[in-house]
Amino acid sequence: MDTSETAAPEVSPSPRGAAETPWLDAREQRFWRAHLEVGKLLEHQLSRELQSHNLAINDYEILVVLSESPERRMRMTDLATATLQSKSRLSHQITRMETAGLVLRQECPGDRRGLYAHLTEHGWQTLQQVAPDHVRSVREHFIDRLTDEQLDAMYAALAPIAEHLRGLRGRG
């Protein structure tokens, strides 16, 4: 039996507010679950392939963000926002990356409490070495699986959602 055509299982709504809950229909549920699965599987595969370079996916993201920043450095608070990490989690991540010689923490002039994360020369060289393999992986496992029309449609669909969610950051 083709499960892609079967209806989503019935969900027993909670008594409180059940009438107002706009439950997902079978088509919406199928799309939502495919979206979640693709996100998890793609991140897992890209992470696995970065392991051969002794990097985690979060390491790679930080290297890229820093490489694109003026002077290859960024305030830690801004880096946490850019990478969607808590300040605490980012601090631990940067400590590991400092140990590997990829980044360096620097004090912010004029702000005793502020710190920069700065991409080291070793971090820059590592990124230059790893980037071609990573881009090949992104291409192989995602981009090349879609037509130009599908890519355009996905971007058109996802961009307003990303904009909406970015607007919610920092609230509550």
C-alpha positions in Angstrom: 0.0 0.0 0.0 1.3 3.5 -0.9 1.5 5.3 2.4 1.9 8.7 0.7 -1.7 8.5 -0.3 -3.2 7.3 3.0 -4.8 9.8 5.3 -3.0 10.9 8.4 -4.0 9.0 11.5 -6.8 10.5 13.5 -5.6 12.6 16.4 -7.7 12.7 19.5 -8.0 16.4 20.2 -7.7 17.6 23.7 -11.1 18.5 25.3 -10.1 22.1 25.9 -10.0 24.2 22.7 -10.6 21.2 20.4 -13.3 23.0 18.4 -10.9 25.9 17.6 -7.9 23.7 16.7 -7.3 23.8 12.9 -5.9 20.2 12.7 -3.7 19.4 9.7 -5.5 17.5 7.0 -3.8 14.5 5.3 -2.1 16.6 2.6 -0.8 19.1 5.1 0.4 16.4 7.5 2.2 14.6 4.7 4.0 17.8 3.7 4.8 18.8 7.3 6.3 15.4 8.1 8.3 15.3 4.8 9.7 18.7 5.6 10.8 17.6 9.1 12.3 14.4 7.8 14.3 16.1 5.0 15.6 18.7 7.4 16.8 16.1 9.9 18.2 13.7 7.3 20.0 16.4 5.3 21.6 17.9 8.5 22.6 14.4 9.6 24.2 13.6 6.2 26.1 16.9 5.9 27.3 16.5 9.5 28.5 13.0 8.8 30.5 14.2 5.8 32.0 17.1 7.7 33.4 14.6 10.3 36.1 13.6 7.9 37.4 17.2 8.3 37.0 17.0 12.1 34.2 19.6 12.0 30.6 19.6 13.2 27.9 21.3 11.2 27.8 24.1 13.8 31.6 24.6 13.5 31.2 25.0 9.7 28.4 27.4 10.0 30.4 29.6 12.4 33.4 29.5 10.1 31.2 30.7 7.2 29.5 33.4 9.2 32.8 34.8 10.5 34.5 34.5 7.0 31.7 36.8 5.6 32.0 39.3 8.4 34.1 42.5 8.3 37.6 41.7 9.5 36.5 38.1 9.9 35.1 38.8 13.3 31.8 39.3 15.0 30.5 40.1 18.4 29.5 37.0 20.3 25.9 38.2 20.8 25.5 38.9 17.1 27.1 35.5 16.2 24.6 33.8 18.6 21.8 35.5 16.8 23.2 34.7 13.3 23.6 31.0 14.1 20.4 30.7 16.1 22.3 29.5 19.2 21.9 30.5 22.8 24.8 32.6 24.1 25.7 29.8 26.5 25.7 27.1 23.8 27.7 29.4 21.5 30.2 30.1 24.3 30.9 26.3 24.7 31.1 25.9 20.9 33.6 28.8 20.6 35.7 27.3 23.4 36.0 24.0 21.5 36.8 25.9 18.3 39.4 27.9 20.1 41.1 24.7 21.4 41.3 23.6 17.7 42.8 26.9 16.7 39.9 27.9 14.4 38.7 31.0 16.2 40.0 33.4 18.9 38.0 35.4 21.4 39.0 39.1 21.6 37.8 41.9 23.8 35.7 44.6 22.3 37.4 48.0 22.6 35.3 50.3 24.7 33.1 47.5 26.0 34.6 45.5 28.8 31.8 42.9 28.8 31.7 42.5 25.0 33.7 39.8 23.2 34.4 39.2 19.5 34.8 35.8 17.9 37.6 36.2 15.4 38.4 33.7 12.6 42.1 32.7 12.8 44.3 32.1 9.8 44.0 28.4 10.6 40.2 28.7 10.7 40.3 30.5 7.3 42.5 27.9 5.7 40.3 25.1 7.2 37.2 26.7 5.7 38.9 27.1 2.3 39.9 23.4 2.4 36.5 22.1 3.5 34.1 24.4 1.5 34.5 22.6 -1.8 33.6 19.2 -0.3 30.7 20.7 1.6 29.3 22.5 -1.5 29.5 19.2 -3.4 27.6 17.5 -0.6 24.9 20.2 -0.6 24.6 19.9 -4.3 24.5 16.1 -4.3 22.0 15.7 -1.5 19.8 18.7 -2.1 20.2 21.2 -5.0 20.7 18.7 -7.8 17.6 16.7 -6.6 15.4 19.6 -7.7 14.6 21.3 -11.0 15.2 25.0 -11.4 11.4 25.5 -11.2 11.2 23.5 -7.9 14.1 25.5 -6.4 12.3 28.8 -7.3 9.0 27.5 -5.9 10.7 26.3 -2.7 12.4 29.7 -2.2 9.2 31.5 -2.9 7.4 29.3 -0.3 10.1 29.4 2.4 11.3 33.0 2.2 8.1 34.5 3.8 8.1 31.9 6.5 11.7 32.7 7.3 10.9 36.4 7.4 8.0 35.8 9.7 10.1 33.7 12.1 13.0 36.1 12.1 10.4 38.8 13.2 9.4 36.6 16.1 13.0 36.2 17.4 13.6 38.1 20.6 10.0 38.2 21.5 9.2 36.3 24.7 
